[in-house]
């Protein structure tokens, strides 16, 4: 369900001017609803010479049982085997055939184009990219300049750190071992908390053979799971909450301004990177740094602002304070 | 999104056998809304719903193409491999013909490394450097080049993640679908009676076994892409 809404958000980001209505979220299917004038279904109005049984069986459904919420809802007597309630909006009315419409030939027909023609056509649309040949005279190595930045050795990769405004803090770096036949293989596991001090934090883990690359990997991982911390104007939480992850249990409590962050280890770092100024936190349960960091994230995700609760419950905010 | 006429006729879909599903034992109950009947142990999909979804998909694809978005067609069934390649070539899209390598989209940086290697190998082959190497090395490089050609040949013009992905068979391309979901790329998928319609963004209930039905649906989509592209070229 969450993914469906994410998709529609993506689809709507692709088409910012589309006329999608977002009214039917409670369906698992993410359908684009079409607003059409209810008119006769043109496809079925023409009697087809090939009357197979399926059409005869299917026809009564389409012509009569339009349980779509059109204006003329005719609830048919026969039980439709399909749950038409899955569809909102008017029944499917395809647009009429415009005059002079030439049915295009199948892509299979016609001679296969020569390689050069294909290369030219593709290059027109996309540029030479990774094809290695350039029919239109573009530079073949054009992708190098775009990609090299990421995998650059030396000092070039430092640019990434400061660019997106996130600060990183290493919570813990541990040396972990894997025992194989030849001996012990050592890796470093880094736990990094990434945050701007304005309410966004993320916790990430990364393993590598060297400390620096482990820290980088974990920073990349942290940027991928970022949450927002709901904060009041005094830079503290709206209410108490506790979260647990694994065996680590963390209790968070808001505090009056001037208190500062009173919490231990991983919890303190997460709250500081979030920009929370006044809070109390306690690790009940295990002392594992990673799990405690994740538990604070869980606890923070559980928190709701007054605004959100009022919206969810559909009541004005004043009711909440009674 | 403007709705256009896509020349979708129920008769031609029936001729192509789009309405046949898989056996009744193998169905996915979530497909119940799209199944209209059961005949001789095979589910029959409701063709009007197919037509509706197909026209919606064509509209979406036309709109995307008219904004200059990039498409990727994925289909690895050996029956459909040729079709997919030709359809994508006709529409000037990227395609994945042979096995979908895991992480093609989610691990795009590594795929890019492979594409770099592919490009370098091709330039070397063109300039004739391979002939100057000893036979064994040349043979190894040629083998690698042919491998890269089969797996990455369709995406060698892809500069970044695609904007819309069209998947031909959901059961077979499950990894591809999963990757698109995690990367947040909208998908259009051909769904059969044993597939899950909630995974893809637009799922077209159709027959994924018959070549004729795949060809028909790809035809419509490719036509839509071409139209969109031409309108993009006219006014970018």
Contacts between the chains, C-beta under 8 A, distances in Angstrom:
chain1	res1	chain2	res2	distance
A	3	B	181	6.0
A	4	B	198	7.1
A	6	B	184	6.4
A	7	B	184	7.6
A	7	B	186	5.9
A	7	B	201	4.9
A	8	B	201	8.0
A	10	B	184	5.3
A	10	B	185	7.4
A	10	B	186	5.6
A	11	B	60	7.7
A	11	B	186	5.2
A	11	B	201	6.4
A	14	B	64	6.4
A	14	B	67	7.7
A	14	B	69	6.9
A	14	B	163	6.6
A	14	B	164	7.8
A	14	B	186	6.8
A	15	B	1	6.4
A	15	B	63	6.0
A	15	B	64	7.8
A	15	B	67	7.8
A	18	B	1	4.9
A	18	B	63	7.5
A	19	B	1	6.7
A	20	B	1	7.7
A	28	B	30	8.0
A	28	B	198	4.9
A	29	B	197	6.6
A	29	B	198	6.3
A	30	B	201	6.1
A	31	B	56	7.9
A	32	B	1	7.1
A	32	B	56	5.8
A	32	B	60	7.3
A	32	B	202	7.7
A	34	B	3	6.5
A	34	B	56	7.3
A	36	B	3	7.8
A	41	B	48	7.9
A	43	B	8	7.9
A	43	B	9	6.9
A	43	B	10	5.7
A	43	B	48	7.4
A	43	B	51	6.8
A	44	B	10	7.4
A	44	B	48	7.8
A	48	B	10	7.7
A	48	B	11	5.3
A	50	B	11	6.0
A	50	B	14	7.0
A	50	B	15	7.7
A	52	B	14	6.2
A	53	B	39	7.6
A	54	B	14	7.2
A	54	B	19	6.1
A	54	B	36	7.3
A	54	B	37	6.3
A	54	B	39	7.3
A	54	B	44	5.4
A	54	B	47	7.8
A	55	B	10	7.2
A	55	B	14	7.1
A	57	B	36	6.9
A	57	B	37	5.3
A	58	B	36	5.2
A	58	B	37	7.3
A	58	B	46	6.4
A	58	B	47	6.5
A	58	B	48	7.2
A	61	B	36	6.8
A	61	B	46	7.4
A	61	B	48	7.9
A	62	B	48	4.9
A	81	B	35	7.4
A	81	B	36	6.7
A	81	B	37	7.3
A	82	B	32	6.9
A	82	B	33	4.9
A	82	B	34	7.0
A	82	B	35	7.0
A	82	B	36	6.5
A	82	B	46	6.2
A	82	B	49	7.9
A	83	B	32	6.8
A	83	B	33	5.2
A	84	B	33	7.5
A	86	B	33	4.6
A	87	B	33	8.0
A	92	B	48	6.0
A	92	B	49	7.8
A	92	B	51	6.8
A	92	B	52	4.0
A	92	B	55	7.8
A	94	B	3	8.0
A	94	B	5	7.0
A	94	B	6	7.7
A	94	B	8	6.6
A	94	B	51	6.9
A	94	B	52	8.0
A	94	B	55	5.9
A	95	B	3	5.3
A	95	B	4	6.2
A	95	B	5	4.7
A	96	B	5	6.7
A	97	B	5	5.4
A	97	B	7	7.4
A	98	B	5	5.8
A	101	B	5	6.5
A	101	B	7	7.0
A	103	B	7	5.4
A	104	B	7	7.9
A	104	B	219	7.6
A	104	B	223	4.9
A	104	B	226	7.7
A	106	B	215	6.5
A	106	B	219	5.3
A	107	B	86	5.3
A	107	B	87	4.9
A	107	B	89	7.9
A	107	B	90	3.9
A	107	B	91	7.6
A	107	B	218	7.1
A	107	B	219	6.3
A	107	B	222	5.4
A	108	B	83	7.3
A	108	B	86	6.0
A	108	B	215	6.7
A	112	B	86	7.7
A	113	B	89	7.2
A	118	B	89	6.3
A	121	B	92	5.7
A	122	B	92	6.1
A	122	B	157	5.0
A	123	B	157	7.7
A	125	B	92	5.3
A	125	B	157	7.7
A	125	B	229	7.5
A	126	B	70	7.7
A	126	B	157	4.3
A	126	B	158	7.6
A	126	B	159	6.5
A	127	B	157	7.8
A	127	B	159	7.2
A	129	B	115	8.0
A	129	B	156	6.4
A	129	B	157	4.4
A	129	B	158	6.6
A	129	B	159	5.3
A	130	B	115	4.1
A	130	B	116	6.9
A	130	B	118	6.1
A	130	B	119	4.4
A	130	B	156	4.7
A	130	B	157	7.1
A	130	B	158	7.7
A	131	B	119	6.9
A	131	B	122	7.2
A	131	B	156	4.9
A	131	B	157	6.1
A	132	B	118	7.3
A	132	B	119	4.3
A	132	B	120	7.5
A	132	B	121	7.7
A	132	B	122	3.2
A	132	B	123	4.8
A	132	B	126	6.9
A	132	B	156	7.8
A	133	B	122	7.0
A	133	B	126	6.8
A	140	B	119	7.1
A	140	B	123	6.5
A	143	B	112	7.8
A	143	B	115	7.7
A	143	B	116	7.2
A	143	B	119	7.6
A	143	B	159	6.7
A	144	B	116	7.7
A	146	B	159	7.4
A	147	B	112	5.6
A	147	B	116	7.2
A	150	B	109	6.2
A	151	B	109	7.5
A	151	B	113	7.7
